[in-house]
């Protein structure tokens, strides 16, 4: 549906785990009514999300991490990773000019 495909994972102790679809859905539904900047987010599977061209990635990552911690989804000490689905696993996404646009 959206041009930008993301991996949403958390890392703890050097091991990466996909964020559950339930977490992503909870975030998207909450922000559907409270933060219009994230209206163009669509959870599609565990660890997978599609987003629109104008969703700011750094803000998305920060808002997701805040929400996941408040809901106690993220384990203590875990680091959230939000990356383009085709990007190398070690890179952390930022709003760069190389992203696909719709």
C-alpha positions as protocol buffer text, in pm:
chain_id: "A"
residue {
  index: 1
  type: UNK
  ca { x: 0 y: 0 z: 0 }
}
residue {
  index: 2
  type: UNK
  ca { x: 276 y: 248 z: 97 }
}
residue {
  index: 3
  type: UNK
  ca { x: 610 y: 281 z: -84 }
}
residue {
  index: 4
  type: UNK
  ca { x: 828 y: 261 z: 228 }
}
residue {
  index: 5
  type: UNK
  ca { x: 863 y: -81 z: 388 }
}
residue {
  index: 6
  type: UNK
  ca { x: 1015 y: -98 z: 736 }
}
residue {
  index: 7
  type: UNK
  ca { x: 1157 y: -357 z: 972 }
}
residue {
  index: 8
  type: UNK
  ca { x: 1068 y: -281 z: 1334 }
}
residue {
  index: 9
  type: UNK
  ca { x: 1276 y: -484 z: 1577 }
}
residue {
  index: 10
  type: UNK
  ca { x: 1426 y: -458 z: 1920 }
}
residue {
  index: 11
  type: UNK
  ca { x: 1774 y: -568 z: 2019 }
}
residue {
  index: 12
  type: UNK
  ca { x: 1873 y: -702 z: 2358 }
}
residue {
  index: 13
  type: UNK
  ca { x: 2199 y: -874 z: 2443 }
}
residue {
  index: 14
  type: UNK
  ca { x: 2302 y: -874 z: 2077 }
}
residue {
  index: 15
  type: UNK
  ca { x: 1989 y: -1063 z: 1971 }
}
residue {
  index: 16
  type: UNK
  ca { x: 1724 y: -903 z: 1748 }
}
residue {
  index: 17
  type: UNK
  ca { x: 1356 y: -986 z: 1778 }
}
residue {
  index: 18
  type: UNK
  ca { x: 1070 y: -862 z: 1560 }
}
residue {
  index: 19
  type: UNK
  ca { x: 825 y: -635 z: 1738 }
}
residue {
  index: 20
  type: UNK
  ca { x: 493 y: -814 z: 1753 }
}
residue {
  index: 21
  type: UNK
  ca { x: 212 y: -712 z: 1520 }
}
residue {
  index: 22
  type: UNK
  ca { x: 3 y: -650 z: 1833 }
}
residue {
  index: 23
  type: UNK
  ca { x: 254 y: -381 z: 1944 }
}
residue {
  index: 24
  type: UNK
  ca { x: 263 y: -216 z: 1601 }
}
residue {
  index: 25
  type: UNK
  ca { x: -115 y: -219 z: 1577 }
}
residue {
  index: 26
  type: UNK
  ca { x: -149 y: -71 z: 1925 }
}
residue {
  index: 27
  type: UNK
  ca { x: 85 y: 212 z: 1830 }
}
residue {
  index: 28
  type: UNK
  ca { x: -85 y: 280 z: 1497 }
}
residue {
  index: 29
  type: UNK
  ca { x: -436 y: 282 z: 1640 }
}
residue {
  index: 30
  type: UNK
  ca { x: -334 y: 516 z: 1922 }
}
residue {
  index: 31
  type: UNK
  ca { x: -169 y: 755 z: 1683 }
}
residue {
  index: 32
  type: UNK
  ca { x: -452 y: 737 z: 1433 }
}
residue {
  index: 33
  type: UNK
  ca { x: -657 y: 950 z: 1673 }
}
residue {
  index: 34
  type: UNK
  ca { x: -385 y: 1149 z: 1854 }
}
residue {
  index: 35
  type: UNK
  ca { x: -99 y: 1222 z: 1613 }
}
residue {
  index: 36
  type: UNK
  ca { x: -193 y: 1289 z: 1253 }
}
residue {
  index: 37
  type: UNK
  ca { x: 174 y: 1285 z: 1141 }
}
residue {
  index: 38
  type: UNK
  ca { x: 160 y: 904 z: 1186 }
}
residue {
  index: 39
  type: UNK
  ca { x: -172 y: 845 z: 1006 }
}
residue {
  index: 40
  type: UNK
  ca { x: 15 y: 691 z: 711 }
}
residue {
  index: 41
  type: UNK
  ca { x: 142 y: 388 z: 902 }
}
residue {
  index: 42
  type: UNK
  ca { x: 21 y: 36 z: 837 }
}
residue {
  index: 43
  type: UNK
  ca { x: 135 y: -263 z: 1044 }
}
residue {
  index: 44
  type: UNK
  ca { x: 141 y: -568 z: 816 }
}
residue {
  index: 45
  type: UNK
  ca { x: 310 y: -846 z: 1018 }
}
residue {
  index: 46
  type: UNK
  ca { x: 540 y: -907 z: 1313 }
}
residue {
  index: 47
  type: UNK
  ca { x: 833 y: -670 z: 1263 }
}
residue {
  index: 48
  type: UNK
  ca { x: 692 y: -525 z: 940 }
}
residue {
  index: 49
  type: UNK
  ca { x: 531 y: -190 z: 875 }
}
residue {
  index: 50
  type: UNK
  ca { x: 455 y: 16 z: 566 }
}
residue {
  index: 51
  type: UNK
  ca { x: 457 y: 395 z: 582 }
}
residue {
  index: 52
  type: UNK
  ca { x: 384 y: 693 z: 363 }
}
residue {
  index: 53
  type: UNK
  ca { x: 645 y: 923 z: 212 }
}
residue {
  index: 54
  type: UNK
  ca { x: 590 y: 1206 z: 459 }
}
residue {
  index: 55
  type: UNK
  ca { x: 625 y: 1009 z: 783 }
}
residue {
  index: 56
  type: UNK
  ca { x: 941 y: 1135 z: 959 }
}
residue {
  index: 57
  type: UNK
  ca { x: 1141 y: 824 z: 1055 }
}
residue {
  index: 58
  type: UNK
  ca { x: 1328 y: 964 z: 1353 }
}
residue {
  index: 59
  type: UNK
  ca { x: 1003 y: 1097 z: 1503 }
}
residue {
  index: 60
  type: UNK
  ca { x: 830 y: 767 z: 1428 }
}
residue {
  index: 61
  type: UNK
  ca { x: 1105 y: 569 z: 1600 }
}
residue {
  index: 62
  type: UNK
  ca { x: 1103 y: 798 z: 1906 }
}
residue {
  index: 63
  type: UNK
  ca { x: 723 y: 788 z: 1936 }
}
residue {
  index: 64
  type: UNK
  ca { x: 713 y: 408 z: 1894 }
}
residue {
  index: 65
  type: UNK
  ca { x: 986 y: 357 z: 2153 }
}
residue {
  index: 66
  type: UNK
  ca { x: 804 y: 585 z: 2399 }
}
residue {
  index: 67
  type: UNK
  ca { x: 473 y: 404 z: 2343 }
}
residue {
  index: 68
  type: UNK
  ca { x: 629 y: 55 z: 2368 }
}
residue {
  index: 69
  type: UNK
  ca { x: 803 y: 145 z: 2694 }
}
residue {
  index: 70
  type: UNK
  ca { x: 488 y: 297 z: 2845 }
}
residue {
  index: 71
  type: UNK
  ca { x: 298 y: -21 z: 2752 }
}
residue {
  index: 72
  type: UNK
  ca { x: 585 y: -234 z: 2897 }
}
residue {
  index: 73
  type: UNK
  ca { x: 629 y: -411 z: 2562 }
}
residue {
  index: 74
  type: UNK
  ca { x: 1004 y: -345 z: 2537 }
}
residue {
  index: 75
  type: UNK
  ca { x: 1220 y: -537 z: 2785 }
}
residue {
  index: 76
  type: UNK
  ca { x: 1445 y: -329 z: 3010 }
}
residue {
  index: 77
  type: UNK
  ca { x: 1767 y: -239 z: 2830 }
}
residue {
  index: 78
  type: UNK
  ca { x: 1631 y: -323 z: 2484 }
}
residue {
  index: 79
  type: UNK
  ca { x: 1701 y: -89 z: 2191 }
}
residue {
  index: 80
  type: UNK
  ca { x: 1437 y: -29 z: 1924 }
}
residue {
  index: 81
  type: UNK
  ca { x: 1551 y: -55 z: 1561 }
}
residue {
  index: 82
  type: UNK
  ca { x: 1345 y: 96 z: 1276 }
}
residue {
  index: 83
  type: UNK
  ca { x: 1503 y: 33 z: 934 }
}
residue {
  index: 84
  type: UNK
  ca { x: 1414 y: 20 z: 568 }
}
residue {
  index: 85
  type: UNK
  ca { x: 1330 y: -341 z: 482 }
}
residue {
  index: 86
  type: UNK
  ca { x: 1602 y: -356 z: 214 }
}
residue {
  index: 87
  type: UNK
  ca { x: 1870 y: -180 z: 421 }
}
residue {
  index: 88
  type: UNK
  ca { x: 2160 y: -368 z: 583 }
}
residue {
  index: 89
  type: UNK
  ca { x: 2068 y: -488 z: 933 }
}
residue {
  index: 90
  type: UNK
  ca { x: 2332 y: -272 z: 1106 }
}
residue {
  index: 91
  type: UNK
  ca { x: 2209 y: 62 z: 972 }
}
residue {
  index: 92
  type: UNK
  ca { x: 1972 y: 277 z: 1173 }
}
residue {
  index: 93
  type: UNK
  ca { x: 1715 y: 463 z: 968 }
}
residue {
  index: 94
  type: UNK
  ca { x: 1711 y: 837 z: 946 }
}
residue {
  index: 95
  type: UNK
  ca { x: 1529 y: 1074 z: 714 }
}
residue {
  index: 96
  type: UNK
  ca { x: 1766 y: 1063 z: 416 }
}
residue {
  index: 97
  type: UNK
  ca { x: 1725 y: 1181 z: 56 }
}
residue {
  index: 98
  type: UNK
  ca { x: 1772 y: 820 z: -63 }
}
residue {
  index: 99
  type: UNK
  ca { x: 1434 y: 702 z: 61 }
}
residue {
  index: 100
  type: UNK
  ca { x: 1160 y: 610 z: -184 }
}
residue {
  index: 101
  type: UNK
  ca { x: 893 y: 871 z: -239 }
}
residue {
  index: 102
  type: UNK
  ca { x: 534 y: 817 z: -348 }
}
